[in-house]
Amino acid sequence: MDAAISRLTRTLLLTLVLSPSPLVAQGDWAAVERALGRAGTEQPGGVMRFSFPRSDLRVTVDGVAVRPALALGSWLAFRRAAGGAMAMGDLVLAENEVAPVIARLEQGGVMPSAVHNHLLRERPRVTYVHVEAHGDAARIAGTVRAALALTRTPMGSPAAPSAAPFALDTGALAGALGRSGRVNGGVWQVSVPRAEAIVQHGDTVPPAMGVATAINLQPTGPGRAAATGDFVMTAGEVEGVLRALRENGIEVTALHSHMVGEEPRLYFAHFWANDDALRVARGLRAALARMAVR
């Protein structure tokens, strides 16, 4: 009996040492929330995600006023990992904000992993700086907040979502796309995870940290929608996805990487359309069919 109790005690102690404590985890996110000055949203896979809508920007594409939820949402996500936390994000910046933001990020050990466009013909021009970091979560959060303080990004708590009715039939959209979504900030948003696990530096990267295909539709008139987002592909999928988009009247606006050192290597194709919403959804479904998704 004593030997059994001893073994049980050792097992419990080992579990406490190796398993993350919920209290410690809660404290970590609380410190991150204090550093960023806002609450995060828990996502599947142990991810805590923070949003920074660029509601200060007045961006148009071909006459369409772009809502923050369509293509102007900065974000930062954390997950517990070896050495503390892993963090990834995407900062939406005006052109004159890019240089000072990157300099401040690097001072705090947050690495820009990509700098590029997502849209074409937008006015004013917008640049997207993708970031990643590993280590103390509160330090990373403080660095990102200091960098955002060099921009005009609103740093107060985001406004509550509008209760205005959505102008498109989301049930019909889901049927045409073959995927369900949700309305956020006047935009119908869909996230499609990849079939396989994504690993970076030995840590699994959950879909909520930016490795799921994102599809956003914003109403632009009776039965019409502007659509943008990005398809997350492996090398062998790129040609088929881009062909499917073009064959369905959807413009490819960028093709590039967002990350450094991930396995398998991922490529991100951004797109734009402003057409009959169901036609656009069916075209996006044709592109999804060329990928390995869940």
Order of alpha helices (4+ residues) and beta strands (2+ residues): alpha-alpha-beta-beta-beta-beta-alpha-beta-beta-alpha-beta-beta-beta-alpha-alpha-beta-beta-beta-beta-beta-beta-alpha-beta-beta-beta-alpha
